């Protein structure tokens, strides 16, 4: 399924670029929006994490909490991770979820690039963020 990352545990998480139309299929029950500005309202539960384009989350503690929540909810809910384009910030967040799911930090970016998008995680500091994420 395009845009959906299957984690080693079997959890499914959809990555998406908010600039693109909503994909077909069931709507998420929870979304984590990674943007430098407040996101548009959606019809499902959503959480906003301030994360400027090409950078890192403004509040790393809040990012850790939000990513842990998304990973936990993905066990039983339809979870979506989304930024504007669906690659850099979304890929970084998905790689962090892979770490939470047991993928070693140094392998998580490669895992997401193989199973989600080949250009996911765009900057050296995003890659470093993943390797240090817990």
Residue pairs with C-beta under 8 A, 6 or more apart in sequence:
1 12
1 25
2 23
3 14
3 15
3 16
3 23
3 86
3 116
4 12
4 13
4 14
4 15
5 12
5 13
5 14
5 15
5 94
5 97
5 98
5 112
5 115
5 116
6 12
6 115
7 13
7 74
7 97
7 98
7 101
7 103
8 98
8 101
8 102
8 103
9 75
9 101
9 102
11 71
11 74
11 75
11 97
11 101
12 74
12 78
12 79
13 70
13 74
13 79
13 80
13 81
13 94
13 97
14 23
14 28
14 78
14 79
14 80
14 81
15 80
15 81
15 82
15 86
15 90
15 91
15 94
15 116
15 117
15 120
16 22
16 23
16 80
16 81
16 82
16 86
16 90
17 82
17 83
17 84
17 85
17 86
17 87
17 90
18 33
18 35
18 39
18 40
18 82
18 83
18 84
18 86
19 84
19 85
20 86
26 78
27 43
27 44
27 78
28 44
28 77
28 78
28 79
28 80
29 44
29 45
29 73
29 77
29 78
29 79
30 44
30 45
30 46
30 47
30 70
30 73
30 77
30 78
30 79
30 80
31 42
31 44
31 45
31 46
31 47
31 79
31 80
31 81
31 82
32 46
32 47
32 49
32 66
32 67
32 69
32 70
32 79
32 80
32 81
32 82
32 93
33 39
33 46
33 47
33 48
33 49
33 82
33 83
34 49
34 51
34 57
34 81
34 82
34 83
34 89
34 90
34 93
35 48
35 50
35 51
35 83
35 84
35 89
36 50
36 51
36 52
36 53
36 55
38 48
39 46
39 48
39 82
47 66
47 69
49 57
49 59
49 62
49 63
49 66
50 57
50 58
50 59
51 57
51 58
51 63
51 83
51 89
52 58
53 83
53 84
53 88
53 89
54 88
54 122
54 123
55 123
55 125
56 63
56 125
56 126
56 129
57 63
64 133
64 134
67 93
67 96
67 97
67 100
67 133
68 100
70 79
70 81
70 93
70 97
71 97
71 100
71 101
73 79
74 97
81 90
81 93
81 94
81 97
82 90
83 89
83 90
83 93
86 117
87 117
87 119
87 120
87 121
87 122
88 120
88 121
88 122
88 123
88 126
89 126
90 120
91 109
91 112
91 113
91 116
91 117
91 119
91 120
91 121
91 122
91 126
92 120
92 121
92 126
92 129
92 130
94 112
94 116
94 120
95 108
95 109
95 111
95 112
95 120
95 121
95 130
95 133
96 108
96 129
96 130
96 133
98 108
98 111
98 112
99 105
99 108
99 130
99 133
99 134
103 111
105 130
105 131
105 132
105 133
106 131
108 130
108 131
108 133
109 120
109 121
109 127
109 130
112 120
112 121
113 119
113 120
113 121
121 127
121 130
